[in-house]
Amino acid sequence: MTMTSTGKGSARTSLLLAALLLATPVRTTPVLVVDGNNREVLYQEDAGLPWFPASTTKLMTALVVFEALRAGEVTLTTPVTMTRNSVKQAFLDSGLSLGRTMTLEDALFATITASANDVAVALAEAVAFDELSFVKRMNDEARRLGMSGTHFASPNGLFDRSNYTTARDGTTLISARAGTSSAAYRATDVHR
């Protein structure tokens, strides 16, 4: 088999690219697997490194809403209206237009199960005076829970460098949300 000079150059380029790829560390999402009964760490990989939580942010949004439900600030029938701010959210959206209204319960379902970014913002604005006030409540709750590696920038998790968490803080949030949300949800008249 004979190689032309083009073939040798192509082979060298391929080898060089392969060497560079092997030498470049691959960054994966941090992982933390915890036994739900005793909180024993079963497996972890970079659990304390910051990463972008994306739609996982909506778990904190739901937790703050459930805390507002428990405090009597809102009910499951509180109207949630699509505002100018909410309808301009990117990516996953509900398709609802400006001024459309739904119940807080429906907004929770759309936020959690459909990951609707626009509804997450409308929900935040219904619970707090505005989105920024709601995000402050999210960060206050994160601090209260001991989530020291977390900062939220929005109720929907759209990319923002100041929206980050760790896998360790994620397990803290999931543990808090599992207990609080079911208790708050059961305490409402709608589901008795």
C-alpha positions in Angstrom: 0.0 0.0 0.0 1.4 3.4 -1.0 0.4 6.7 0.5 0.5 9.9 -1.3 1.8 13.0 0.5 -1.8 14.1 1.0 -2.6 10.7 2.6 0.4 11.0 5.0 -0.7 14.6 6.0 -4.2 13.5 6.5 -3.1 10.5 8.7 -0.8 12.9 10.7 -3.6 15.3 11.2 -5.9 12.5 12.4 -3.3 11.3 14.8 -2.7 14.8 16.1 -6.5 15.4 16.6 -6.8 12.1 18.4 -3.9 12.9 20.7 -5.4 16.3 21.5 -8.8 14.8 22.2 -7.3 12.2 24.5 -5.2 14.9 26.3 -8.2 17.2 26.8 -10.1 16.4 30.0 -13.8 15.6 29.4 -16.1 17.6 31.7 -19.2 15.8 32.7 -22.0 16.8 35.0 -21.2 16.2 38.6 -22.9 13.2 40.3 -24.0 12.4 43.8 -26.1 9.3 44.6 -27.4 9.2 48.1 -29.5 6.5 49.9 -32.8 8.3 50.6 -33.3 6.5 53.9 -30.1 7.2 55.7 -28.4 9.9 53.4 -25.4 7.6 53.0 -23.4 8.6 49.9 -23.3 5.6 47.5 -21.4 7.3 44.7 -20.0 10.7 44.0 -18.1 12.4 41.3 -17.3 16.1 41.6 -20.3 16.6 43.9 -19.0 20.0 45.1 -18.2 21.5 41.8 -20.5 24.2 40.5 -22.6 23.5 37.4 -25.5 25.0 35.6 -28.8 23.5 36.9 -31.0 24.5 34.0 -34.6 23.2 34.6 -33.5 21.7 38.0 -34.0 25.3 39.1 -37.7 24.8 38.8 -37.5 22.4 41.9 -36.6 25.5 44.0 -39.3 27.5 42.3 -41.8 24.8 43.3 -40.4 24.7 46.9 -40.8 28.5 47.3 -44.4 28.2 45.9 -45.2 25.4 48.3 -43.8 27.5 51.2 -46.0 30.3 50.1 -49.0 27.9 50.1 -48.2 26.7 53.5 -47.9 30.3 54.8 -51.3 31.2 53.4 -49.8 33.8 51.0 -51.5 32.1 48.0 -53.9 29.2 47.4 -54.1 26.6 44.6 -56.8 28.8 43.1 -54.8 32.0 43.1 -54.8 33.4 39.5 -51.5 33.3 37.6 -51.5 35.7 34.7 -49.1 35.6 31.7 -47.3 39.0 31.9 -45.1 40.8 29.3 -42.0 39.5 31.2 -43.3 35.9 31.3 -44.2 35.6 27.6 -40.8 36.7 26.4 -39.0 33.7 28.0 -37.1 31.5 25.5 -37.2 27.8 24.7 -39.8 25.6 26.4 -43.0 27.6 26.7 -46.6 26.9 27.2 -47.9 28.7 24.1 -50.0 31.0 26.3 -50.4 34.6 25.3 -50.1 37.8 27.2 -53.0 38.2 29.7 -54.0 34.6 29.7 -54.8 33.4 33.3 -54.7 30.0 35.0 -54.8 28.7 38.5 -51.7 28.5 40.6 -52.3 24.7 40.7 -52.3 24.5 36.9 -49.2 26.8 36.8 -47.4 24.4 39.1 -48.2 21.5 36.9 -47.0 23.4 33.8 -43.8 24.4 35.5 -42.9 21.0 36.9 -44.2 18.6 34.4 -44.0 20.5 31.1 -40.9 22.6 32.2 -42.7 25.7 30.8 -40.2 28.6 31.3 -42.8 31.3 30.7 -45.2 29.8 33.3 -42.4 29.5 35.8 -41.9 33.3 35.6 -45.6 34.0 35.7 -45.9 31.8 38.8 -43.0 33.6 40.4 -44.7 37.0 39.7 -48.0 35.7 41.2 -46.3 34.6 44.5 -43.9 37.6 44.9 -44.2 41.2 43.7 -42.0 40.5 40.7 -39.5 38.0 39.4 -36.5 39.6 41.2 -38.3 39.4 44.5 -39.1 35.8 43.9 -35.5 35.0 43.0 -34.4 36.6 46.2 -36.7 34.3 48.1 -35.2 31.3 46.2 -31.7 32.4 47.3 -32.8 33.0 50.8 -34.3 29.5 50.9 -31.1 28.0 49.5 -29.1 29.7 52.3 -31.6 28.5 54.9 -31.2 24.9 53.7 -27.4 25.2 53.8 -27.0 25.2 50.0 -23.7 27.1 50.1 -22.7 26.3 46.5 -25.9 27.6 44.9 -27.1 30.8 43.5 -30.3 31.3 41.5 -30.7 34.0 38.8 -34.3 33.1 37.6 -37.2 30.9 38.4 -36.8 28.9 35.2 -33.1 28.1 35.0 -32.5 29.6 31.6 -28.7 29.9 31.1 -27.1 32.6 33.1 -23.6 32.5 34.6 -24.9 33.5 38.0 -27.3 30.6 38.1 -25.4 27.6 39.5 -25.5 24.8 42.0 -23.6 21.6 43.0 -24.8 18.0 43.0 -24.5 18.1 46.8 -26.8 21.1 47.1 -29.1 19.4 44.6 -29.6 16.5 46.9 -30.3 18.9 49.8 -33.0 20.6 47.6 -34.6 17.3 46.5 -34.7 16.2 50.2 -36.3 19.4 51.3 -38.8 19.5 48.4 -39.9 15.9 48.8 -41.1 16.5 52.4 -42.4 20.1 52.0 -44.2 19.8 48.7 -46.3 16.8 49.6 -47.2 18.1 53.0 -48.2 21.5 51.5 -50.1 19.9 48.7 -52.1 17.6 51.0 -52.9 20.5 53.3 -55.0 22.2 50.6 -58.8 21.9 50.5 -58.7 21.1 46.7 -57.2 17.6 47.3 -58.9 16.4 50.5 
